[in-house]
């Protein structure tokens, strides 16, 4: 789909904007919502977050927008420099891009991206959301990382494969329709 570095950056930007918001929602509401509500005694997740003064990030309570901003910056940099290049190389190692059905090749790229990004971003999240107030233990960090991978991988796989990437590819095609029509070699 993207044919040059600018388009790759735009593609990654659209992907990360949608993905980070989805994961923050998933993490706060689905995975941790019941705990947040039981700790604060609130009847809603957003009320619970507000009652505790924000979300714990690096041992400090910060607003949700700060969590989104930090995760966005980290995910975008990781996607640009590691996720996209490595997933494309992995897909090319398995399939020949010229002779493989484009849907199969794109699916291989998506699967490889999830396989790379999910464990790495979960490891970063294990550091960011570590309960530093309890002291630090490498075993607790590794256990938290494994727990996050187990929670995040199914959500990442299915949301990327069936919802996020098809939507991003549709938006990308609409944005860059003229450039692909003027250059038939890139279509």
C-alpha positions in Angstrom: 0.0 0.0 0.0 2.4 2.8 1.0 4.9 3.4 -1.7 7.3 5.9 -0.2 8.6 6.9 3.3 6.1 9.8 3.6 3.2 7.4 2.9 4.6 4.8 5.3 4.7 7.5 8.0 1.1 8.6 7.3 -0.1 4.9 7.3 1.6 4.3 10.6 0.2 7.6 12.0 -3.4 6.6 11.1 -2.8 3.1 12.5 -1.3 4.3 15.8 -3.9 7.0 16.4 -6.7 4.4 16.2 -4.8 1.6 17.9 -3.6 3.7 20.9 -7.1 4.9 21.7 -8.5 1.4 21.3 -5.9 -0.1 23.7 -6.2 2.7 26.3 -10.0 2.1 26.3 -9.5 -1.7 26.4 -6.9 -1.5 29.2 -8.8 0.9 31.4 -12.4 -0.2 30.8 -12.2 -3.9 29.9 -9.1 -5.2 31.7 -8.9 -2.9 34.8 -12.4 -1.3 35.0 -13.8 -3.6 37.7 -10.7 -3.2 39.8 -10.8 0.6 39.5 -14.4 0.7 40.4 -14.0 -1.6 43.4 -11.0 0.3 44.8 -12.7 3.7 44.6 -16.3 2.6 45.2 -17.5 4.4 42.1 -20.2 3.0 39.7 -18.4 3.9 36.5 -14.8 3.6 35.2 -14.3 7.2 34.3 -15.7 8.3 37.7 -13.3 5.8 39.3 -10.3 7.2 37.4 -11.3 10.8 38.3 -11.9 9.8 42.0 -8.3 8.4 42.2 -6.9 11.5 40.5 -5.9 9.9 37.2 -4.1 6.8 35.9 -0.9 5.5 37.5 2.0 6.1 35.0 5.6 5.7 36.1 4.5 5.8 39.8 2.5 9.1 39.4 -1.2 9.8 38.8 -1.7 11.4 35.4 -4.8 12.3 33.4 -6.0 9.9 30.6 -4.8 12.3 27.9 -1.2 12.0 29.2 -1.5 8.2 29.0 -2.7 8.4 25.4 0.1 10.9 24.5 2.9 8.8 26.0 1.6 5.6 24.5 1.1 7.3 21.1 4.6 8.6 21.0 6.2 5.3 22.0 3.9 3.2 19.7 4.5 5.5 16.7 8.3 5.5 17.0 8.3 1.7 17.5 6.0 1.2 14.5 8.1 3.4 12.2 11.5 2.0 13.2 10.8 -1.6 14.2 7.2 -2.9 13.6 6.7 -1.9 10.0 10.1 -2.8 8.6 10.5 -6.0 10.5 6.9 -7.2 9.7 7.4 -6.5 6.0 10.7 -8.5 6.0 9.1 -11.4 7.9 6.2 -11.5 5.4 8.7 -11.4 2.5 10.6 -14.3 4.0 7.5 -16.4 3.9 5.7 -15.1 0.7 6.8 -13.7 -2.6 5.2 -10.3 -2.8 4.8 -10.4 -6.6 3.1 -13.8 -6.8 1.1 -13.9 -3.6 -2.5 -12.7 -3.5 -2.4 -9.2 -2.0 -4.9 -10.1 0.7 -2.8 -13.0 1.9 0.4 -10.9 1.8 -1.3 -8.0 3.8 -2.7 -10.5 6.3 0.9 -11.9 6.8 2.1 -8.3 7.4 -0.6 -7.7 9.9 0.0 -10.9 11.8 3.8 -10.2 11.9 3.2 -6.7 13.1 1.0 -7.9 15.9 3.5 -10.6 16.8 6.2 -8.0 17.1 4.4 -5.0 18.5 2.2 -6.7 21.1 5.0 -8.2 23.2 7.2 -5.1 22.8 4.5 -2.6 23.7 3.3 -4.9 26.5 6.9 -4.8 27.9 7.0 -1.0 27.7 3.5 -0.9 29.4 4.8 -3.3 32.1 7.5 -0.6 32.9 5.1 2.3 32.6 2.4 0.9 34.8 4.5 -1.0 37.2 3.3 -0.6 40.8 6.5 1.3 41.9 4.9 2.2 45.3 5.3 -1.5 46.3 9.0 -1.5 45.5 10.6 -3.0 42.4 11.1 -6.7 41.6 12.3 -8.1 38.2 10.0 -11.1 38.7 7.0 -8.9 39.3 7.9 -6.9 36.1 8.2 -10.1 34.1 4.9 -11.5 35.5 3.2 -8.2 34.7 4.6 -8.4 31.2 3.4 -11.9 30.6 0.0 -11.0 32.0 -0.2 -8.0 29.6 0.8 -10.1 26.6 -1.9 -12.7 27.5 -4.5 -9.9 27.8 -3.4 -7.9 24.8 -2.5 -10.4 22.2 -6.0 -11.8 21.4 -7.4 -8.2 21.4 -4.5 -7.0 19.2 -4.8 -9.9 16.7 -8.5 -9.7 16.1 -8.9 -6.0 16.3 -6.0 -5.4 13.9 -6.9 -8.2 11.5 -10.6 -7.6 11.3 -11.3 -3.9 12.2 -8.4 -1.5 12.5 -6.3 -2.5 9.5 -9.2 -2.8 7.0 -10.4 0.6 8.2 -6.9 2.2 8.0 -6.3 0.7 4.5 -9.7 2.1 3.3 -8.8 5.6 4.7 -5.3 5.4 3.2 -6.7 4.5 -0.2 -9.0 7.5 -0.1 -6.2 9.8 1.0 -3.7 8.6 -1.7 -6.1 7.7 -4.5 -4.8 10.3 -6.9 -1.2 9.4 -6.4 -1.9 5.7 -7.1 -4.0 6.6 -10.1 -1.3 8.8 -11.6 1.4 6.2 -11.1 0.0 2.8 -12.2 3.2 1.0 -11.2 2.4 1.5 -7.5 -1.2 0.4 -7.6 
